[in-house]
């Protein structure tokens, strides 16, 4: 009788251990699926930013910044030239105000 009780206890223990490992496998599977989904989203976002076969957002932003810098440099040169012409005209008017009769 004792052997029957021990066998029944072992069988019950084995069945509960199998249930536990099944629950852990489901949880592990859910966790793995969640991690893989997040990894896929991260990869998609990185491809969008860095670009995969086409230029990504970072490359497009870098190109726009480079174009703006060139435009700013060109505009800065024009602004300086205009400011120089205005300064020379004002300085000439101040220097010549007695001769021109400007009061």
Secondary structure in CASP SS format (residue, H / E / C, confidence):
PFRMAT SS
TARGET T0000
AUTHOR 0000-0000-0000
METHOD secondary structure of the structure
MODEL  1
X C 1.00
X H 1.00
X H 1.00
X H 1.00
X H 1.00
X H 1.00
X H 1.00
X H 1.00
X H 1.00
X H 1.00
X H 1.00
X H 1.00
X H 1.00
X H 1.00
X H 1.00
X H 1.00
X H 1.00
X H 1.00
X H 1.00
X H 1.00
X H 1.00
X H 1.00
X H 1.00
X H 1.00
X H 1.00
X H 1.00
X H 1.00
X H 1.00
X H 1.00
X H 1.00
X H 1.00
X H 1.00
X H 1.00
X H 1.00
X H 1.00
X H 1.00
X H 1.00
X H 1.00
X H 1.00
X H 1.00
X H 1.00
X H 1.00
X H 1.00
X H 1.00
X H 1.00
X H 1.00
X H 1.00
X H 1.00
X H 1.00
X H 1.00
X C 1.00
X C 1.00
X C 1.00
X C 1.00
X C 1.00
X C 1.00
X H 1.00
X H 1.00
X H 1.00
X H 1.00
X H 1.00
X H 1.00
X H 1.00
X H 1.00
X H 1.00
X H 1.00
X H 1.00
X H 1.00
X H 1.00
X H 1.00
X H 1.00
X H 1.00
X H 1.00
X H 1.00
X H 1.00
X H 1.00
X H 1.00
X H 1.00
X H 1.00
X H 1.00
X H 1.00
X H 1.00
X H 1.00
X H 1.00
X H 1.00
X H 1.00
X H 1.00
X H 1.00
X H 1.00
X H 1.00
X H 1.00
X H 1.00
X H 1.00
X H 1.00
X H 1.00
X C 1.00
X H 1.00
X H 1.00
X H 1.00
X H 1.00
X C 1.00
X C 1.00
X C 1.00
END
